[in-house]
Amino acid sequence: MHLELRHLRTIKAIHDCGSLARAADILNITQSALSHQIKGLEDQAGVDLFLRRSKPMRLSAAGTRLLRLADQVLPLVAATQAEFATLRDGTGGRMHIAIECHACFEWLFPVLEAFRKSWPEVDVDIRPRLAFDALTALRNEEVDLVISSDPEDAADITFTHLFDYNPVFVAAASHPLAKKDFIEAEDFRGQTLIAYPVDRSKLDVFSQLLIPARVEPAAIRPVELTAVILLLVASNRGVTVLPDWVVREVKYNSDYVTRPLTETGITRRLYAATRSDDVEKPFMQELIGLARKEAARLQSQ
């Protein structure tokens, strides 16, 4: 039996209308052509699909089974057609995001909320499990944007600058290191470092300071939430390094202090990495613009 979408639409129309004449009008074909189509479908099926002597015209048991199929398939087809329409006119698409900067979750959520209101037809998701193989996932089209501080020289990926930030040392106000004007790698020896539970190569304190100096803290305590990290630091349970904007965003607590890393400070740059073919998409440009706006707000605090 060879079924086509027009057959399912015919079954649905006749069931909804109760007569061939009204169904033909809805389907924009002649009643004769509709009757011919039904006969051809019944010949294929080998059974009657309608109880023709009933008024209004009703489906047989076999026709009812086709109606159930139509009710399942036709909405899916309509949804796919609508999705393709939004892709053609640039109002829809997919925005799946991977984040290499763990602290950026808190910064990104207000951005995504504003983006959702402007682009309701774009499917937005965050893919945290791909965060540390994020650029490979971007190339494989598993994600569409990566928040990263480690740009690569690659023709197929465009790194768009979002904002600069300074990783800062954070310790309890009563901690001995709080008396220093700036913090060096050697100061971390013997310290408990409280950090996000990610690979150390993705933590600024390691990639920019400790690994080059070959310094290892006494212990590393992984903590997921920024607020909990600062709570532990204020309680003198350890020290941490966070982006300056993160510390400013959390309500200031006089029990901890911040100090620059090294005498001159360390500056890091955050990027939005996208496939080069996608960077000019209107909704991609909108998200990048909103991200920059939110970053400017944080840095002005």
C-alpha positions as CSV (number, residue, x, y, z in Angstrom):
1,M,0.0,0.0,0.0
2,H,1.5,3.3,-1.1
3,L,0.4,6.1,1.2
4,E,1.1,9.8,0.5
5,L,0.5,12.8,2.6
6,R,-2.4,13.8,0.4
7,H,-4.2,10.6,1.3
8,L,-3.9,11.3,5.0
9,R,-5.1,14.9,4.4
10,T,-8.1,13.4,2.5
11,I,-9.0,11.0,5.3
12,K,-8.8,13.9,7.9
13,A,-10.8,16.3,5.8
14,I,-13.6,13.9,5.1
15,H,-13.8,12.9,8.7
16,D,-13.9,16.5,9.9
17,C,-16.4,17.7,7.2
18,G,-18.7,14.6,7.1
19,S,-19.2,14.9,3.3
20,L,-17.2,14.7,0.1
21,A,-18.4,18.1,-1.2
22,R,-17.2,20.1,1.8
23,A,-14.0,18.1,2.0
24,A,-13.3,18.8,-1.7
25,D,-13.7,22.5,-1.1
26,I,-11.3,22.5,1.8
27,L,-8.7,20.4,-0.2
28,N,-9.3,22.7,-3.2
29,I,-10.0,19.8,-5.6
30,T,-13.1,18.7,-7.4
31,Q,-15.5,16.2,-5.8
32,S,-14.9,13.9,-8.8
33,A,-11.1,14.0,-8.2
34,L,-11.6,13.3,-4.5
35,S,-13.9,10.3,-5.2
36,H,-11.3,9.0,-7.6
37,Q,-8.5,9.4,-5.0
38,I,-10.6,7.5,-2.4
39,K,-11.3,4.7,-4.8
40,G,-7.7,4.3,-5.7
41,L,-6.7,4.2,-2.0
42,E,-9.4,1.6,-1.2
43,D,-8.2,-0.5,-4.1
44,Q,-4.7,-0.5,-2.7
45,A,-5.9,-1.2,0.8
46,G,-8.3,-3.9,-0.3
47,V,-10.9,-2.7,2.2
48,D,-13.5,0.0,2.4
49,L,-12.4,3.1,4.3
50,F,-15.8,4.8,4.6
51,L,-19.4,3.8,5.4
52,R,-21.0,5.4,2.4
53,R,-24.6,4.9,3.4
54,S,-24.2,6.9,6.6
55,K,-24.9,10.6,6.9
56,P,-22.7,12.3,7.7
57,M,-20.1,10.2,5.9
58,R,-18.2,8.1,8.5
59,L,-15.0,6.2,8.5
60,S,-14.9,2.4,8.7
61,A,-12.7,0.6,11.2
62,A,-9.9,0.6,8.6
63,G,-10.4,4.3,7.8
64,T,-10.3,5.1,11.5
65,R,-6.8,3.5,11.7
66,L,-5.7,5.8,8.9
67,L,-7.2,8.7,10.7
68,R,-5.1,7.9,13.8
69,L,-2.0,7.9,11.5
70,A,-3.0,11.2,10.0
71,D,-3.5,12.7,13.5
72,Q,0.1,11.7,14.4
73,V,1.8,12.5,11.1
74,L,0.2,15.7,9.8
75,P,1.0,17.9,12.9
76,L,4.6,16.8,12.7
77,V,4.8,17.7,9.0
78,A,3.1,21.1,9.7
79,A,5.6,21.8,12.5
80,T,8.6,20.9,10.3
81,Q,7.2,23.1,7.5
82,A,6.9,26.0,10.0
83,E,10.4,25.4,11.2
84,F,11.8,25.5,7.7
85,A,9.9,28.8,7.1
86,T,11.6,30.4,10.1
87,L,14.9,29.2,8.8
88,R,14.3,30.7,5.4
89,D,13.3,34.1,6.8
90,G,15.9,34.2,9.5
91,T,13.6,34.3,12.5
92,G,14.3,30.8,13.7
93,G,17.1,28.3,14.2
94,R,19.1,26.6,16.9
95,M,21.4,28.1,19.5
96,H,23.0,25.3,21.6
97,I,25.8,26.6,23.7
98,A,28.9,25.1,25.4
99,I,30.7,27.1,28.1
100,E,34.4,26.6,28.8
101,C,34.3,29.4,31.5
102,H,32.5,27.8,34.4
103,A,31.8,31.2,36.1
104,C,30.1,32.4,33.0
105,F,26.9,30.4,33.8
106,E,25.7,33.2,36.1
107,W,26.6,35.9,33.5
108,L,25.0,34.1,30.6
109,F,21.5,33.4,32.1
110,P,20.3,37.1,31.9
111,V,21.6,37.2,28.3
112,L,19.6,34.2,27.3
113,E,16.5,35.5,29.0
114,A,16.7,38.7,27.0
115,F,17.5,36.7,23.8
116,R,14.5,34.4,24.3
117,K,12.1,37.4,24.4
118,S,13.5,38.7,21.1
119,W,13.9,35.4,19.3
120,P,11.2,33.0,20.6
121,E,11.5,30.7,17.6
122,V,15.1,29.9,18.2
123,D,15.7,26.7,20.2
124,V,18.1,27.6,23.0
125,D,20.0,25.1,25.2
126,I,23.2,24.9,27.2
127,R,25.3,21.7,26.8
128,P,27.5,21.5,29.9
129,R,28.8,18.0,29.2
130,L,30.4,19.1,26.0
131,A,32.2,22.1,27.7
132,F,35.7,20.6,27.6
133,D,35.7,19.3,24.1
134,A,33.6,22.3,23.0
135,L,35.4,23.3,19.8
136,T,35.2,19.8,18.5
137,A,31.5,19.8,19.3
138,L,31.2,23.1,17.5
139,R,32.8,21.7,14.3
140,N,30.6,18.7,14.5
141,E,27.5,20.9,14.8
142,E,26.6,19.5,18.2
143,V,26.6,23.0,19.5
144,D,26.4,26.4,17.8
145,L,28.3,28.7,20.1
146,V,31.1,28.3,22.6
147,I,32.0,30.7,25.3
148,S,35.8,30.5,25.5
149,S,38.9,32.3,26.7
150,D,41.3,30.3,24.5
151,P,41.0,31.3,20.8
152,E,42.5,29.2,18.1
153,D,43.7,30.2,14.6
154,A,41.1,28.3,12.5
155,A,39.5,29.3,9.2
156,D,36.3,27.4,10.1
157,I,35.7,29.0,13.5
158,T,35.3,32.7,14.2
159,F,36.2,34.1,17.7
160,T,34.3,37.3,18.5
161,H,35.6,39.3,21.4
162,L,33.0,39.8,24.1
163,F,34.9,41.5,27.0
164,D,38.1,41.5,29.1
165,Y,38.3,40.6,32.7
166,N,40.9,40.3,35.5
167,P,41.2,37.1,37.6
168,V,41.6,38.3,41.2
169,F,42.7,36.5,44.4
170,V,40.1,36.3,47.1
171,A,40.8,35.6,50.8
172,A,39.2,36.2,54.2
173,A,40.0,39.7,55.5
174,S,41.8,38.0,58.4
175,H,44.0,35.8,56.2
176,P,47.7,36.6,56.3
177,L,47.8,37.1,52.5
178,A,45.2,39.8,52.7
179,K,47.9,42.1,53.9
180,K,49.8,41.9,50.6
181,D,49.3,44.4,47.8
182,F,49.3,41.6,45.2
183,I,49.6,37.9,45.1
184,E,52.3,35.8,43.3
185,A,52.4,32.1,42.5
186,E,54.6,31.2,45.5
187,D,51.9,32.6,47.8
188,F,49.7,29.6,46.9
189,R,52.1,27.0,48.4
190,G,50.6,25.6,51.5
191,Q,47.2,27.0,50.7
192,T,43.8,25.3,50.2
193,L,42.6,26.5,46.9
194,I,38.8,26.5,46.5
195,A,37.9,26.2,42.8
196,Y,35.2,25.1,40.4
197,P,35.2,21.4,39.7
198,V,36.7,21.6,36.2
199,D,40.0,20.6,34.7
200,R,42.8,22.8,36.0
201,S,43.8,23.8,32.5
202,K,40.5,25.7,32.3
203,L,41.1,27.6,35.6
204,D,42.8,30.9,35.2
205,V,44.8,30.5,38.4
206,F,46.5,27.4,37.0
207,S,46.8,28.3,33.3
208,Q,48.0,31.8,33.9
209,L,50.0,31.5,37.1
210,L,50.6,28.2,38.9
211,I,51.3,25.9,35.9
212,P,54.0,28.2,34.4
213,A,55.6,28.7,37.8
214,R,55.3,25.0,38.7
215,V,53.6,25.7,42.0
216,E,51.1,23.4,43.5
217,P,48.8,24.4,46.4
218,A,48.5,22.2,49.4
219,A,45.0,21.1,48.5
220,I,42.3,21.8,46.0
221,R,38.7,21.9,47.2
222,P,36.1,21.6,44.4
223,V,32.9,23.7,44.8
224,E,30.2,24.1,42.2
225,L,28.5,27.4,43.3
226,T,30.2,30.8,43.3
227,A,28.2,31.9,46.4
228,V,29.4,28.8,48.3
229,I,33.0,29.4,47.2
230,L,32.9,33.0,48.7
231,L,31.1,31.7,51.8
232,L,34.0,29.3,52.5
233,V,36.6,31.9,51.7
234,A,35.0,34.4,54.1
235,S,35.0,31.6,56.7
236,N,38.8,31.2,56.2
237,R,38.5,27.7,54.8
238,G,40.7,28.4,51.9
239,V,41.5,31.0,49.2
240,T,40.2,31.3,45.6
241,V,40.7,33.1,42.3
242,L,37.6,34.4,40.4
243,P,37.0,36.8,37.6
244,D,36.7,40.4,39.0
245,W,33.2,40.8,37.6
246,V,32.0,37.6,39.4
247,V,33.1,39.0,42.8
248,R,31.4,42.4,42.0
249,E,28.2,40.7,41.0
250,V,27.9,38.8,44.2
251,K,26.8,41.0,47.1
252,Y,29.9,42.4,48.7
253,N,30.9,40.8,52.0
254,S,33.3,42.7,54.2
255,D,34.7,39.4,55.5
256,Y,36.8,38.8,52.4
257,V,39.1,41.0,50.3
258,T,40.4,40.8,46.7
259,R,44.0,41.3,45.5
260,P,45.4,41.4,41.9
261,L,47.5,38.4,40.7
262,T,51.1,39.6,40.2
263,E,52.2,43.2,40.5
264,T,50.9,44.1,37.0
265,G,47.7,42.0,37.2
266,I,46.5,39.4,34.7
267,T,44.0,40.2,32.0
268,R,42.0,37.6,30.2
269,R,39.7,38.0,27.1
270,L,36.4,36.1,26.7
271,Y,35.2,35.2,23.2
272,A,32.1,33.8,21.5
273,A,33.3,31.0,19.1
274,T,31.0,30.2,16.2
275,R,31.2,28.4,12.9
276,S,32.4,31.0,10.4
277,D,29.4,30.2,8.2
278,D,27.0,31.1,11.0
279,V,28.5,34.2,12.5
280,E,26.4,36.7,10.3
281,K,23.1,35.1,11.2
282,P,20.8,37.8,12.6
283,F,20.0,35.9,15.8
284,M,23.7,35.0,16.3
285,Q,24.6,38.7,16.1
286,E,21.8,39.5,18.5
287,L,23.1,37.1,21.1
288,I,26.6,38.4,20.8
289,G,25.3,42.0,21.1
290,L,23.3,41.1,24.3
291,A,26.3,39.4,25.7
292,R,28.5,42.4,25.3
293,K,25.8,44.6,26.8
294,E,25.5,42.4,29.9
295,A,29.3,42.4,30.2
296,A,29.4,46.2,30.1
297,R,26.8,46.3,32.9
298,L,28.8,44.0,35.1
299,Q,32.1,45.9,34.5
300,S,30.4,49.2,35.4
301,Q,29.4,48.0,38.8
